[in-house]
Amino acid sequence: MTEKLPNTITLLRLYRIKPMSDPTSSSCPIPLASRETISLLEARCGEKLRVVNLKRDCAASARLRELGFCESAEVCKVVAQRGACICLLAGTRIAIGQDLAAHVLVERVRR
């Protein structure tokens, strides 16, 4: 007597809707290998940056993603002193240690 509800994929096929592509992979047409990337630690204070990738350390990457450092997020490095890196991310100042800042690969945003 219970009816099985269609899942999302079935509904998308039924209505001929294409699933949304991943916005982070298609946001930049230039391949990652040809872009100039530096770590957040190496960036100068006051620069506007875009997060390109996070290094593959599970615990550090997960924590950085929880803080908002995801691919294509725009960040501005405000201060770097005494082992801390203070960044402006989505209108909020976030302080991370140098060890975490080294895991964040960024590119400079062209104005």
MOPAC internal coordinates of N, CA, C and O (Angstrom, degrees):
PM7 1SCF
backbone

  N    0.0000 0     0.00 0     0.00 0    0    0    0
  C    1.4293 1     0.00 0     0.00 0    1    0    0
  C    1.5311 1   112.57 1     0.00 0    2    1    0
  O    1.2310 1   119.90 1   156.95 1    3    2    1
  N    1.3263 1   117.80 1   -23.05 1    3    2    1
  C    1.4652 1   118.43 1   178.81 1    5    3    2
  C    1.5134 1   109.79 1   -82.93 1    6    5    3
  O    1.2310 1   121.30 1   -44.62 1    7    6    5
  N    1.2941 1   115.11 1   135.38 1    7    6    5
  C    1.4491 1   121.98 1  -179.07 1    9    7    6
  C    1.5223 1   109.72 1   -93.09 1   10    9    7
  O    1.2310 1   120.74 1   -42.26 1   11   10    9
  N    1.3147 1   116.18 1   137.74 1   11   10    9
  C    1.4581 1   119.98 1   177.77 1   13   11   10
  C    1.5290 1   108.68 1   -82.22 1   14   13   11
  O    1.2310 1   120.85 1   -55.03 1   15   14   13
  N    1.3405 1   115.98 1   124.97 1   15   14   13
  C    1.4541 1   120.76 1   179.24 1   17   15   14
  C    1.5239 1   109.75 1   -80.01 1   18   17   15
  O    1.2310 1   119.96 1   -37.26 1   19   18   17
  N    1.3171 1   117.68 1   142.74 1   19   18   17
  C    1.4601 1   119.85 1   179.23 1   21   19   18
  C    1.5279 1   110.49 1   -70.56 1   22   21   19
  O    1.2310 1   121.06 1   -34.36 1   23   22   21
  N    1.3306 1   115.58 1   145.64 1   23   22   21
  C    1.4588 1   118.86 1   177.55 1   25   23   22
  C    1.5281 1   109.82 1   -82.94 1   26   25   23
  O    1.2310 1   120.74 1    -3.35 1   27   26   25
  N    1.3082 1   116.18 1   176.65 1   27   26   25
  C    1.4575 1   121.58 1  -174.84 1   29   27   26
  C    1.5224 1   112.45 1   -62.26 1   30   29   27
  O    1.2310 1   120.29 1   137.79 1   31   30   29
  N    1.3253 1   117.05 1   -42.21 1   31   30   29
  C    1.4699 1   120.44 1  -178.96 1   33   31   30
  C    1.5245 1   110.49 1   -62.29 1   34   33   31
  O    1.2310 1   120.52 1   138.93 1   35   34   33
  N    1.3303 1   116.61 1   -41.07 1   35   34   33
  C    1.4596 1   120.55 1   178.72 1   37   35   34
  C    1.5225 1   110.56 1   -62.61 1   38   37   35
  O    1.2310 1   120.21 1   138.06 1   39   38   37
  N    1.3174 1   117.20 1   -41.94 1   39   38   37
  C    1.4560 1   120.66 1   178.86 1   41   39   38
  C    1.5260 1   111.79 1   -65.45 1   42   41   39
  O    1.2310 1   120.50 1   139.60 1   43   42   41
  N    1.3283 1   116.65 1   -40.40 1   43   42   41
  C    1.4583 1   120.06 1   178.60 1   45   43   42
  C    1.5261 1   111.08 1   -62.95 1   46   45   43
  O    1.2310 1   120.75 1   139.38 1   47   46   45
  N    1.3279 1   116.17 1   -40.62 1   47   46   45
  C    1.4605 1   119.46 1   177.81 1   49   47   46
  C    1.5281 1   111.23 1   -67.76 1   50   49   47
  O    1.2310 1   121.04 1   141.45 1   51   50   49
  N    1.3220 1   115.61 1   -38.55 1   51   50   49
  C    1.4521 1   120.68 1  -179.05 1   53   51   50
  C    1.5270 1   111.05 1   -62.12 1   54   53   51
  O    1.2310 1   120.67 1   137.43 1   55   54   53
  N    1.3125 1   116.32 1   -42.57 1   55   54   53
  C    1.4588 1   120.89 1  -179.31 1   57   55   54
  C    1.5323 1   112.98 1   -94.24 1   58   57   55
  O    1.2310 1   120.28 1  -173.84 1   59   58   57
  N    1.3231 1   117.08 1     6.16 1   59   58   57
  C    1.4622 1   124.10 1   178.34 1   61   59   58
  C    1.5245 1   112.80 1    54.18 1   62   61   59
  O    1.2310 1   121.24 1  -135.47 1   63   62   61
  N    1.3258 1   115.23 1    44.53 1   63   62   61
  C    1.4550 1   121.63 1   177.72 1   65   63   62
  C    1.5201 1   107.74 1  -103.07 1   66   65   63
  O    1.2310 1   120.74 1   -46.76 1   67   66   65
  N    1.3168 1   116.20 1   133.24 1   67   66   65
  C    1.4581 1   120.10 1   178.02 1   69   67   66
  C    1.5234 1   108.68 1   -81.42 1   70   69   67
  O    1.2310 1   119.69 1   -43.06 1   71   70   69
  N    1.3463 1   118.20 1   136.94 1   71   70   69
  C    1.4504 1   119.96 1   176.29 1   73   71   70
  C    1.5266 1   109.60 1   -62.89 1   74   73   71
  O    1.2310 1   120.58 1   -31.64 1   75   74   73
  N    1.3328 1   116.50 1   148.36 1   75   74   73
  C    1.4603 1   120.52 1   179.32 1   77   75   74
  C    1.5147 1   110.21 1   -66.16 1   78   77   75
  O    1.2310 1   120.88 1   -39.41 1   79   78   77
  N    1.3101 1   115.92 1   140.59 1   79   78   77
  C    1.4588 1   119.57 1   176.37 1   81   79   78
  C    1.5165 1   108.91 1   -79.79 1   82   81   79
  O    1.2310 1   121.04 1   -16.44 1   83   82   81
  N    1.3043 1   115.62 1   163.56 1   83   82   81
  C    1.4542 1   121.73 1   178.76 1   85   83   82
  C    1.5225 1   108.78 1   -69.26 1   86   85   83
  O    1.2310 1   119.16 1   -60.53 1   87   86   85
  N    1.3487 1   119.20 1   119.47 1   87   86   85
  C    1.4574 1   120.10 1  -175.55 1   89   87   86
  C    1.5237 1   113.58 1   -68.31 1   90   89   87
  O    1.2310 1   120.13 1   154.87 1   91   90   89
  N    1.3296 1   117.35 1   -25.13 1   91   90   89
  C    1.4612 1   118.71 1  -178.14 1   93   91   90
  C    1.5113 1   111.96 1   -75.49 1   94   93   91
  O    1.2310 1   119.37 1   148.96 1   95   94   93
  N    1.3133 1   118.81 1   -31.04 1   95   94   93
  C    1.4554 1   120.31 1  -177.75 1   97   95   94
  C    1.5146 1   112.15 1   -80.05 1   98   97   95
  O    1.2310 1   120.19 1   152.89 1   99   98   97
  N    1.3271 1   117.24 1   -27.11 1   99   98   97
  C    1.4578 1   119.58 1  -176.77 1  101   99   98
  C    1.5206 1   113.03 1  -103.03 1  102  101   99
  O    1.2310 1   119.56 1  -178.39 1  103  102  101
  N    1.3387 1   118.45 1     1.61 1  103  102  101
  C    1.4535 1   119.55 1  -175.37 1  105  103  102
  C    1.5151 1   112.95 1   -71.55 1  106  105  103
  O    1.2310 1   119.54 1   152.14 1  107  106  105
  N    1.3067 1   118.48 1   -27.86 1  107  106  105
  C    1.4527 1   120.73 1  -179.95 1  109  107  106
  C    1.5235 1   109.40 1  -124.32 1  110  109  107
  O    1.2310 1   120.23 1   -59.58 1  111  110  109
  N    1.3399 1   117.16 1   120.42 1  111  110  109
  C    1.4636 1   119.32 1  -178.00 1  113  111  110
  C    1.5294 1   113.57 1   -74.22 1  114  113  111
  O    1.2310 1   119.91 1   166.04 1  115  114  113
  N    1.3303 1   117.78 1   -13.96 1  115  114  113
  C    1.4577 1   120.48 1  -179.26 1  117  115  114
  C    1.5259 1   108.97 1   -81.53 1  118  117  115
  O    1.2310 1   119.28 1   -50.50 1  119  118  117
  N    1.3358 1   118.98 1   129.50 1  119  118  117
  C    1.4613 1   120.59 1   179.27 1  121  119  118
  C    1.5265 1   111.90 1   -60.83 1  122  121  119
  O    1.2310 1   120.90 1   -31.12 1  123  122  121
  N    1.3261 1   115.89 1   148.88 1  123  122  121
  C    1.4555 1   122.17 1  -178.00 1  125  123  122
  C    1.5244 1   111.98 1   -57.87 1  126  125  123
  O    1.2310 1   120.01 1   143.42 1  127  126  125
  N    1.3279 1   117.59 1   -36.58 1  127  126  125
  C    1.4607 1   121.04 1  -176.75 1  129  127  126
  C    1.5234 1   112.43 1   -65.32 1  130  129  127
  O    1.2310 1   119.65 1   150.85 1  131  130  129
  N    1.3309 1   118.27 1   -29.15 1  131  130  129
  C    1.4626 1   120.20 1  -176.57 1  133  131  130
  C    1.5329 1   113.14 1   -94.91 1  134  133  131
  O    1.2310 1   119.59 1   175.21 1  135  134  133
  N    1.3353 1   118.39 1    -4.79 1  135  134  133
  C    1.4613 1   121.00 1   177.58 1  137  135  134
  C    1.5194 1   109.77 1   -85.61 1  138  137  135
  O    1.2310 1   120.40 1   -31.85 1  139  138  137
  N    1.3256 1   116.85 1   148.15 1  139  138  137
  C    1.4576 1   121.20 1   177.11 1  141  139  138
  C    1.5222 1   108.61 1   -83.58 1  142  141  139
  O    1.2310 1   120.39 1   -70.70 1  143  142  141
  N    1.3222 1   116.85 1   109.30 1  143  142  141
  C    1.4576 1   120.81 1  -179.78 1  145  143  142
  C    1.5203 1   109.86 1  -113.66 1  146  145  143
  O    1.2310 1   121.45 1   -36.58 1  147  146  145
  N    1.3192 1   114.83 1   143.42 1  147  146  145
  C    1.4532 1   122.20 1   175.84 1  149  147  146
  C    1.5210 1   106.95 1  -133.60 1  150  149  147
  O    1.2310 1   120.51 1   -14.15 1  151  150  149
  N    1.3147 1   116.64 1   165.85 1  151  150  149
  C    1.4596 1   118.39 1   175.59 1  153  151  150
  C    1.5267 1   108.54 1   -81.59 1  154  153  151
  O    1.2310 1   120.64 1   -22.44 1  155  154  153
  N    1.3040 1   116.38 1   157.56 1  155  154  153
  C    1.4585 1   121.48 1   179.10 1  157  155  154
  C    1.5278 1   109.93 1   -61.02 1  158  157  155
  O    1.2310 1   120.65 1   149.67 1  159  158  157
  N    1.2973 1   116.36 1   -30.33 1  159  158  157
  C    1.4569 1   121.74 1   178.88 1  161  159  158
  C    1.5287 1   111.33 1   -64.57 1  162  161  159
  O    1.2310 1   119.78 1   145.13 1  163  162  161
  N    1.3291 1   118.03 1   -34.87 1  163  162  161
  C    1.4639 1   122.93 1  -177.89 1  165  163  162
  C    1.5271 1   113.36 1   -82.84 1  166  165  163
  O    1.2310 1   119.80 1   164.35 1  167  166  165
  N    1.3199 1   117.98 1   -15.65 1  167  166  165
  C    1.4671 1   121.42 1  -177.87 1  169  167  166
  C    1.5250 1   110.54 1   -69.75 1  170  169  167
  O    1.2310 1   121.04 1   -28.21 1  171  170  169
  N    1.3312 1   115.62 1   151.79 1  171  170  169
  C    1.4634 1   120.81 1   178.90 1  173  171  170
  C    1.5228 1   110.21 1   -83.33 1  174  173  171
  O    1.2310 1   120.89 1   -25.47 1  175  174  173
  N    1.3208 1   115.90 1   154.53 1  175  174  173
  C    1.4654 1   121.04 1   177.62 1  177  175  174
  C    1.5221 1   109.87 1   -67.40 1  178  177  175
  O    1.2310 1   120.30 1   -40.08 1  179  178  177
  N    1.3174 1   117.03 1   139.92 1  179  178  177
  C    1.4503 1   122.88 1   179.72 1  181  179  178
  C    1.5153 1   114.45 1    90.67 1  182  181  179
  O    1.2310 1   119.74 1   172.44 1  183  182  181
  N    1.3230 1   118.10 1    -7.56 1  183  182  181
  C    1.4613 1   120.98 1  -179.39 1  185  183  182
  C    1.5243 1   110.85 1   -79.06 1  186  185  183
  O    1.2310 1   121.51 1   -38.06 1  187  186  185
  N    1.3352 1   114.72 1   141.94 1  187  186  185
  C    1.4614 1   120.01 1   172.39 1  189  187  186
  C    1.5195 1   107.16 1   -89.74 1  190  189  187
  O    1.2310 1   121.12 1   -50.66 1  191  190  189
  N    1.3176 1   115.46 1   129.34 1  191  190  189
  C    1.4623 1   121.72 1  -173.29 1  193  191  190
  C    1.5182 1   110.73 1  -130.54 1  194  193  191
  O    1.2310 1   121.29 1   -19.42 1  195  194  193
  N    1.3185 1   115.14 1   160.58 1  195  194  193
  C    1.4637 1   122.14 1   174.66 1  197  195  194
  C    1.5257 1   107.50 1  -125.53 1  198  197  195
  O    1.2310 1   120.64 1   -49.00 1  199  198  197
  N    1.3151 1   116.38 1   131.00 1  199  198  197
  C    1.4618 1   120.89 1   178.65 1  201  199  198
  C    1.5225 1   108.52 1   -71.12 1  202  201  199
  O    1.2310 1   120.96 1   -52.64 1  203  202  201
  N    1.3315 1   115.76 1   127.36 1  203  202  201
  C    1.4573 1   121.65 1  -179.31 1  205  203  202
  C    1.5182 1   110.87 1  -101.98 1  206  205  203
  O    1.2310 1   120.79 1   137.53 1  207  206  205
  N    1.3242 1   116.09 1   -42.47 1  207  206  205
  C    1.4618 1   119.70 1  -175.24 1  209  207  206
  C    1.5152 1   109.13 1  -161.12 1  210  209  207
  O    1.2310 1   120.99 1   -20.71 1  211  210  209
  N    1.3152 1   115.72 1   159.29 1  211  210  209
  C    1.4561 1   122.05 1   172.28 1  213  211  210
  C    1.5162 1   107.86 1  -116.39 1  214  213  211
  O    1.2310 1   120.44 1   -40.63 1  215  214  213
  N    1.3233 1   116.76 1   139.37 1  215  214  213
  C    1.4583 1   119.40 1   178.44 1  217  215  214
  C    1.5177 1   109.48 1   -66.24 1  218  217  215
  O    1.2310 1   120.06 1   -20.89 1  219  218  217
  N    1.3085 1   117.48 1   159.11 1  219  218  217
  C    1.4635 1   123.80 1  -166.83 1  221  219  218
  C    1.5223 1   116.88 1   -85.21 1  222  221  219
  O    1.2310 1   118.91 1  -142.77 1  223  222  221
  N    1.2984 1   119.69 1    37.23 1  223  222  221
  C    1.4548 1   121.36 1   173.57 1  225  223  222
  C    1.5255 1   107.07 1   -90.35 1  226  225  223
  O    1.2310 1   119.88 1   -64.33 1  227  226  225
  N    1.3240 1   117.84 1   115.67 1  227  226  225
  C    1.4665 1   121.61 1  -170.24 1  229  227  226
  C    1.5231 1   114.04 1   -55.78 1  230  229  227
  O    1.2310 1   120.00 1   128.63 1  231  230  229
  N    1.3258 1   117.60 1   -51.37 1  231  230  229
  C    1.4609 1   120.19 1  -176.09 1  233  231  230
  C    1.5256 1   110.86 1   -66.58 1  234  233  231
  O    1.2310 1   120.14 1   135.64 1  235  234  233
  N    1.3125 1   117.33 1   -44.36 1  235  234  233
  C    1.4650 1   120.83 1  -178.59 1  237  235  234
  C    1.5285 1   110.60 1   -68.03 1  238  237  235
  O    1.2310 1   119.95 1   136.39 1  239  238  237
  N    1.3160 1   117.70 1   -43.61 1  239  238  237
  C    1.4655 1   120.91 1  -179.08 1  241  239  238
  C    1.5243 1   110.95 1   -63.98 1  242  241  239
  O    1.2310 1   120.30 1   138.33 1  243  242  241
  N    1.3006 1   117.04 1   -41.67 1  243  242  241
  C    1.4609 1   120.47 1   179.75 1  245  243  242
  C    1.5283 1   110.66 1   -63.49 1  246  245  243
  O    1.2310 1   120.43 1   136.97 1  247  246  245
  N    1.3158 1   116.78 1   -43.03 1  247  246  245
  C    1.4691 1   120.39 1   179.73 1  249  247  246
  C    1.5234 1   111.13 1   -65.14 1  250  249  247
  O    1.2310 1   120.27 1   137.91 1  251  250  249
  N    1.3351 1   117.09 1   -42.09 1  251  250  249
  C    1.4633 1   120.80 1   179.26 1  253  251  250
  C    1.5254 1   111.14 1   -63.39 1  254  253  251
  O    1.2310 1   120.31 1   140.16 1  255  254  253
  N    1.3314 1   117.02 1   -39.84 1  255  254  253
  C    1.4661 1   120.33 1   177.71 1  257  255  254
  C    1.5335 1   111.20 1   -65.11 1  258  257  255
  O    1.2310 1   120.48 1   142.88 1  259  258  257
  N    1.3296 1   116.69 1   -37.12 1  259  258  257
  C    1.4676 1   120.23 1   176.98 1  261  259  258
  C    1.5223 1   111.12 1   -62.96 1  262  261  259
  O    1.2310 1   120.43 1   146.04 1  263  262  261
  N    1.3323 1   116.78 1   -33.96 1  263  262  261
  C    1.4568 1   121.52 1   179.59 1  265  263  262
  C    1.5315 1   112.71 1   -77.52 1  266  265  263
  O    1.2310 1   120.16 1   165.00 1  267  266  265
  N    1.3335 1   117.30 1   -15.00 1  267  266  265
  C    1.4552 1   120.76 1   178.36 1  269  267  266
  C    1.5161 1   114.79 1   112.38 1  270  269  267
  O    1.2310 1   119.96 1  -178.95 1  271  270  269
  N    1.3200 1   117.68 1     1.05 1  271  270  269
  C    1.4615 1   121.12 1   178.27 1  273  271  270
  C    1.5287 1   109.23 1   -82.82 1  274  273  271
  O    1.2310 1   120.63 1  -101.87 1  275  274  273
  N    1.3340 1   116.40 1    78.13 1  275  274  273
  C    1.4618 1   121.68 1   177.84 1  277  275  274
  C    1.5217 1   108.83 1  -109.17 1  278  277  275
  O    1.2310 1   120.82 1   -13.71 1  279  278  277
  N    1.3186 1   116.04 1   166.29 1  279  278  277
  C    1.4470 1   120.56 1   178.84 1  281  279  278
  C    1.5307 1   110.33 1   -57.90 1  282  281  279
  O    1.2310 1   120.45 1   -42.06 1  283  282  281
  N    1.3024 1   116.75 1   137.94 1  283  282  281
  C    1.4624 1   128.50 1   179.97 1  285  283  282
  C    1.5306 1   114.02 1    73.46 1  286  285  283
  O    1.2310 1   119.53 1  -173.36 1  287  286  285
  N    1.3261 1   118.50 1     6.64 1  287  286  285
  C    1.4658 1   120.77 1   174.69 1  289  287  286
  C    1.5261 1   108.73 1   -75.32 1  290  289  287
  O    1.2310 1   120.50 1   -41.75 1  291  290  289
  N    1.3322 1   116.65 1   138.25 1  291  290  289
  C    1.4574 1   120.32 1   178.41 1  293  291  290
  C    1.5158 1   109.03 1   -94.05 1  294  293  291
  O    1.2310 1   121.18 1   -44.67 1  295  294  293
  N    1.3258 1   115.34 1   135.33 1  295  294  293
  C    1.4541 1   122.35 1  -175.12 1  297  295  294
  C    1.5269 1   108.73 1  -138.82 1  298  297  295
  O    1.2310 1   120.61 1   -30.67 1  299  298  297
  N    1.3148 1   116.44 1   149.33 1  299  298  297
  C    1.4570 1   121.73 1   175.78 1  301  299  298
  C    1.5208 1   107.23 1  -123.27 1  302  301  299
  O    1.2310 1   120.50 1   -55.48 1  303  302  301
  N    1.3188 1   116.65 1   124.52 1  303  302  301
  C    1.4571 1   120.76 1   178.22 1  305  303  302
  C    1.5204 1   107.81 1   -79.38 1  306  305  303
  O    1.2310 1   120.37 1   -59.89 1  307  306  305
  N    1.3294 1   116.90 1   120.11 1  307  306  305
  C    1.4575 1   121.70 1  -174.53 1  309  307  306
  C    1.5216 1   111.07 1   -95.34 1  310  309  307
  O    1.2310 1   120.17 1   123.87 1  311  310  309
  N    1.3259 1   117.29 1   -56.13 1  311  310  309
  C    1.4592 1   122.12 1  -175.42 1  313  311  310
  C    1.5207 1   109.27 1  -140.32 1  314  313  311
  O    1.2310 1   120.92 1   -35.96 1  315  314  313
  N    1.3153 1   115.85 1   144.04 1  315  314  313
  C    1.4678 1   121.13 1   172.37 1  317  315  314
  C    1.5189 1   107.59 1  -134.03 1  318  317  315
  O    1.2310 1   120.63 1   -72.61 1  319  318  317
  N    1.3257 1   116.41 1   107.39 1  319  318  317
  C    1.4579 1   120.02 1   179.71 1  321  319  318
  C    1.5170 1   111.14 1  -156.16 1  322  321  319
  O    1.2310 1   120.92 1   -27.36 1  323  322  321
  N    1.3023 1   115.85 1   152.64 1  323  322  321
  C    1.4722 1   123.62 1   176.73 1  325  323  322
  C    1.5118 1   113.79 1    49.62 1  326  325  323
  O    1.2310 1   120.03 1  -139.50 1  327  326  325
  N    1.2931 1   117.54 1    40.50 1  327  326  325
  C    1.4560 1   121.06 1   176.32 1  329  327  326
  C    1.5118 1   115.07 1    81.91 1  330  329  327
  O    1.2310 1   120.09 1  -177.88 1  331  330  329
  N    1.3383 1   117.44 1     2.12 1  331  330  329
  C    1.4585 1   120.54 1   179.52 1  333  331  330
  C    1.5222 1   110.34 1  -116.69 1  334  333  331
  O    1.2310 1   121.34 1   -29.74 1  335  334  333
  N    1.2999 1   115.04 1   150.26 1  335  334  333
  C    1.4681 1   122.21 1   177.00 1  337  335  334
  C    1.5280 1   106.18 1  -122.88 1  338  337  335
  O    1.2310 1   120.60 1   -64.26 1  339  338  337
  N    1.3338 1   116.47 1   115.74 1  339  338  337
  C    1.4610 1   120.58 1  -179.56 1  341  339  338
  C    1.5151 1   108.37 1  -100.65 1  342  341  339
  O    1.2310 1   121.31 1   -53.94 1  343  342  341
  N    1.3286 1   115.09 1   126.06 1  343  342  341
  C    1.4658 1   121.52 1  -176.42 1  345  343  342
  C    1.5164 1   110.02 1  -124.93 1  346  345  343
  O    1.2310 1   121.28 1   -27.74 1  347  346  345
  N    1.3325 1   115.15 1   152.26 1  347  346  345
  C    1.4485 1   121.73 1   173.20 1  349  347  346
  C    1.5223 1   107.24 1  -101.26 1  350  349  347
  O    1.2310 1   121.02 1   -65.32 1  351  350  349
  N    1.3245 1   115.65 1   114.68 1  351  350  349
  C    1.4589 1   121.86 1  -175.10 1  353  351  350
  C    1.5274 1   108.28 1  -132.04 1  354  353  351
  O    1.2310 1   120.27 1   -64.63 1  355  354  353
  N    1.3173 1   117.09 1   115.37 1  355  354  353
  C    1.4681 1   123.06 1   179.72 1  357  355  354
  C    1.5260 1   111.51 1    55.81 1  358  357  355
  O    1.2310 1   120.71 1  -138.46 1  359  358  357
  N    1.3348 1   116.25 1    41.54 1  359  358  357
  C    1.4521 1   121.38 1   177.42 1  361  359  358
  C    1.5160 1   115.64 1    78.62 1  362  361  359
  O    1.2310 1   119.83 1  -173.35 1  363  362  361
  N    1.3227 1   117.92 1     6.65 1  363  362  361
  C    1.4494 1   122.32 1  -178.41 1  365  363  362
  C    1.5180 1   109.72 1  -124.39 1  366  365  363
  O    1.2310 1   120.55 1   -44.04 1  367  366  365
  N    1.3227 1   116.54 1   135.96 1  367  366  365
  C    1.4602 1   120.27 1   175.42 1  369  367  366
  C    1.5241 1   108.89 1   -82.54 1  370  369  367
  O    1.2310 1   121.29 1   -52.18 1  371  370  369
  N    1.3230 1   115.14 1   127.82 1  371  370  369
  C    1.4599 1   121.21 1  -178.94 1  373  371  370
  C    1.5182 1   107.90 1  -126.28 1  374  373  371
  O    1.2310 1   120.66 1   -50.50 1  375  374  373
  N    1.3261 1   116.34 1   129.50 1  375  374  373
  C    1.4579 1   121.30 1   177.52 1  377  375  374
  C    1.5274 1   108.75 1  -103.47 1  378  377  375
  O    1.2310 1   121.11 1   -52.70 1  379  378  377
  N    1.3259 1   115.49 1   127.30 1  379  378  377
  C    1.4645 1   120.62 1   175.62 1  381  379  378
  C    1.5221 1   107.58 1  -128.33 1  382  381  379
  O    1.2310 1   120.89 1   -24.32 1  383  382  381
  N    1.2998 1   115.90 1   155.68 1  383  382  381
  C    1.4573 1   120.75 1   179.03 1  385  383  382
  C    1.5202 1   111.53 1   -74.35 1  386  385  383
  O    1.2310 1   121.36 1   -13.96 1  387  386  385
  N    1.3381 1   115.00 1   166.04 1  387  386  385
  C    1.4584 1   119.96 1   179.79 1  389  387  386
  C    1.5218 1   111.92 1   -62.78 1  390  389  387
  O    1.2310 1   120.57 1   147.28 1  391  390  389
  N    1.3242 1   116.51 1   -32.72 1  391  390  389
  C    1.4650 1   119.32 1   179.53 1  393  391  390
  C    1.5263 1   111.58 1   -64.61 1  394  393  391
  O    1.2310 1   120.08 1   140.63 1  395  394  393
  N    1.3455 1   117.46 1   -39.37 1  395  394  393
  C    1.4623 1   120.02 1   176.89 1  397  395  394
  C    1.5259 1   111.46 1   -74.85 1  398  397  395
  O    1.2310 1   119.99 1   144.17 1  399  398  397
  N    1.3265 1   117.63 1   -35.83 1  399  398  397
  C    1.4684 1   121.02 1   179.97 1  401  399  398
  C    1.5259 1   111.01 1   -63.86 1  402  401  399
  O    1.2310 1   120.38 1   150.41 1  403  402  401
  N    1.3214 1   116.88 1   -29.59 1  403  402  401
  C    1.4624 1   120.29 1   178.92 1  405  403  402
  C    1.5276 1   111.79 1   -70.41 1  406  405  403
  O    1.2310 1   119.70 1   159.44 1  407  406  405
  N    1.3268 1   118.17 1   -20.56 1  407  406  405
  C    1.4687 1   122.26 1  -179.72 1  409  407  406
  C    1.5266 1   113.07 1   -82.32 1  410  409  407
  O    1.2310 1   119.99 1   164.76 1  411  410  409
  N    1.3362 1   117.63 1   -15.24 1  411  410  409
  C    1.4609 1   121.74 1  -176.07 1  413  411  410
  C    1.5311 1   109.34 1   -94.32 1  414  413  411
  O    1.2310 1   120.35 1   -63.76 1  415  414  413
  N    1.3297 1   116.94 1   116.24 1  415  414  413
  C    1.4586 1   121.81 1   175.98 1  417  415  414
  C    1.5172 1   109.15 1   -95.30 1  418  417  415
  O    1.2310 1   120.70 1   -52.00 1  419  418  417
  N    1.3386 1   116.26 1   128.00 1  419  418  417
  C    1.4614 1   121.61 1  -175.05 1  421  419  418
  C    1.5238 1   110.30 1  -129.31 1  422  421  419
  O    1.2310 1   121.69 1   -13.82 1  423  422  421
  N    1.3295 1   114.37 1   166.18 1  423  422  421
  C    1.4633 1   121.27 1   171.71 1  425  423  422
  C    1.5229 1   107.37 1  -129.93 1  426  425  423
  O    1.2310 1   121.16 1   -27.35 1  427  426  425
  N    1.3221 1   115.39 1   152.65 1  427  426  425
  C    1.4663 1   119.85 1   178.96 1  429  427  426
  C    1.5287 1   109.19 1   -74.53 1  430  429  427
  O    1.2310 1   121.18 1   -41.25 1  431  430  429
  N    1.3276 1   115.34 1   138.75 1  431  430  429
  C    1.4491 1   120.84 1   178.23 1  433  431  430
  C    1.5215 1   108.08 1   -86.84 1  434  433  431
  O    1.2310 1   120.57 1   -54.09 1  435  434  433
  N    1.3243 1   116.52 1   125.91 1  435  434  433
  C    1.4624 1   121.31 1   178.61 1  437  435  434
  C    1.5203 1   109.15 1   -80.07 1  438  437  435
  O    1.2310 1   120.37 1   -43.84 1  439  438  437
  N    1.3139 1   116.90 1   136.16 1  439  438  437
  C    1.4593 1   120.55 1  -179.98 1  441  439  438
  C    1.4734 1   112.08 1   -92.46 1  442  441  439
  O    1.2310 1   120.10 1   180.00 1  443  442  441

